[in-house]
Amino acid sequence: MEYREFSTDHAKPQQLDKVLRMMVRLGKFCLLLLAVPVVLAVYKKPLAEQNAMRARLASMEVQRDSLKAERDKLLRQVDWIKTDPNYLEIRARDHENMHKKGEYVIRFVE
């Protein structure tokens, strides 16, 4: 039986591969650490613009809703004026200070 001596030539390439793999992993980790701040810096400005635009959109939606409510109110009044003679009479008396012939209007101011 022949004894083979322990060869250090096999151990060194394996150890070198191990070191290289660890260096590659370390390099990937460092790139990841560098990439995160870069991505944040790139998207920080557009993110602030997006938030400003969202706030503007919210205020415009509130304004839209109030204008829709005002429009609906005016459309109801137009419909009442066209179809309801009693509303037309009340509107003429209250807002236009009109009265029927022979009628006296007394207004009390509070």
C-alpha positions as CSV (number, residue, x, y, z in Angstrom):
1,M,0.0,0.0,0.0
2,E,1.2,3.3,-1.0
3,Y,0.8,6.4,1.1
4,R,0.2,9.6,-0.6
5,E,1.4,12.7,1.0
6,F,-1.0,15.5,1.8
7,S,-0.8,17.9,-1.0
8,T,-1.2,21.6,-0.2
9,D,-1.8,22.3,-3.9
10,H,-5.4,21.1,-3.6
11,A,-6.1,23.0,-0.4
12,K,-4.9,26.3,-1.8
13,P,-7.2,26.5,-4.9
14,Q,-10.2,25.6,-2.6
15,Q,-9.2,28.2,-0.1
16,L,-8.7,30.7,-2.9
17,D,-12.1,29.9,-4.3
18,K,-13.6,30.4,-0.9
19,V,-11.9,33.7,-0.5
20,L,-13.0,34.9,-3.9
21,R,-16.6,33.9,-3.3
22,M,-16.6,35.8,0.0
23,M,-15.1,38.8,-1.8
24,V,-17.8,38.7,-4.5
25,R,-20.5,38.5,-1.8
26,L,-18.9,41.4,0.0
27,G,-18.7,43.4,-3.3
28,K,-22.4,42.7,-4.0
29,F,-23.3,43.8,-0.5
30,C,-21.3,47.0,-0.9
31,L,-23.0,47.7,-4.2
32,L,-26.4,47.2,-2.6
33,L,-25.5,49.6,0.2
34,L,-24.4,52.2,-2.4
35,A,-27.5,51.6,-4.6
36,V,-30.1,52.3,-1.9
37,P,-29.0,55.9,-1.2
38,V,-28.7,56.6,-5.0
39,V,-32.2,55.3,-5.6
40,L,-33.5,57.4,-2.7
41,A,-31.8,60.5,-4.0
42,V,-33.1,60.0,-7.5
43,Y,-36.7,59.4,-6.4
44,K,-36.8,62.0,-3.6
45,K,-37.5,65.0,-5.8
46,P,-40.2,63.3,-7.8
47,L,-41.7,61.9,-4.6
48,A,-42.0,65.5,-3.2
49,E,-43.6,66.6,-6.5
50,Q,-46.0,63.7,-6.4
51,N,-47.0,64.6,-2.8
52,A,-47.5,68.2,-3.8
53,M,-49.6,67.2,-6.8
54,R,-51.7,64.8,-4.6
55,A,-52.4,67.7,-2.2
56,R,-53.4,69.9,-5.1
57,L,-55.6,67.1,-6.4
58,A,-57.3,66.8,-3.1
59,S,-58.0,70.5,-2.8
60,M,-59.3,70.5,-6.4
61,E,-61.6,67.6,-5.6
62,V,-63.1,69.5,-2.7
63,Q,-63.6,72.5,-4.9
64,R,-65.2,70.3,-7.6
65,D,-67.6,68.8,-5.0
66,S,-68.6,72.2,-3.7
67,L,-69.2,73.5,-7.3
68,K,-71.3,70.4,-8.1
69,A,-73.4,71.0,-5.1
70,E,-73.9,74.7,-6.1
71,R,-74.7,73.6,-9.7
72,D,-77.3,71.1,-8.4
73,K,-78.9,73.8,-6.2
74,L,-79.1,76.2,-9.1
75,L,-80.6,73.5,-11.4
76,R,-83.2,72.7,-8.8
77,Q,-84.1,76.4,-8.5
78,V,-84.4,76.7,-12.3
79,D,-86.6,73.7,-12.4
80,W,-88.8,75.1,-9.6
81,I,-89.0,78.4,-11.4
82,K,-90.1,76.7,-14.7
83,T,-92.6,74.3,-13.1
84,D,-93.8,75.6,-9.7
85,P,-95.8,78.9,-9.8
86,N,-95.9,79.1,-6.0
87,Y,-92.1,79.0,-5.8
88,L,-91.9,81.7,-8.5
89,E,-94.3,83.9,-6.5
90,I,-92.3,83.4,-3.2
91,R,-89.1,84.1,-5.1
92,A,-90.5,87.3,-6.6
93,R,-91.8,88.5,-3.2
94,D,-88.7,87.7,-1.1
95,H,-85.8,88.4,-3.5
96,E,-87.2,90.9,-5.9
97,N,-89.4,92.9,-3.5
98,M,-92.4,92.6,-5.7
99,H,-96.1,92.5,-4.6
100,K,-99.5,92.1,-6.2
101,K,-101.6,95.0,-7.2
102,G,-103.5,96.5,-4.3
103,E,-101.3,94.7,-1.8
104,Y,-99.2,96.4,0.9
105,V,-96.0,94.8,2.1
106,I,-94.7,95.5,5.5
107,R,-91.2,94.3,6.2
108,F,-89.7,94.1,9.7
109,V,-86.0,94.5,10.1
110,E,-84.4,92.7,13.0
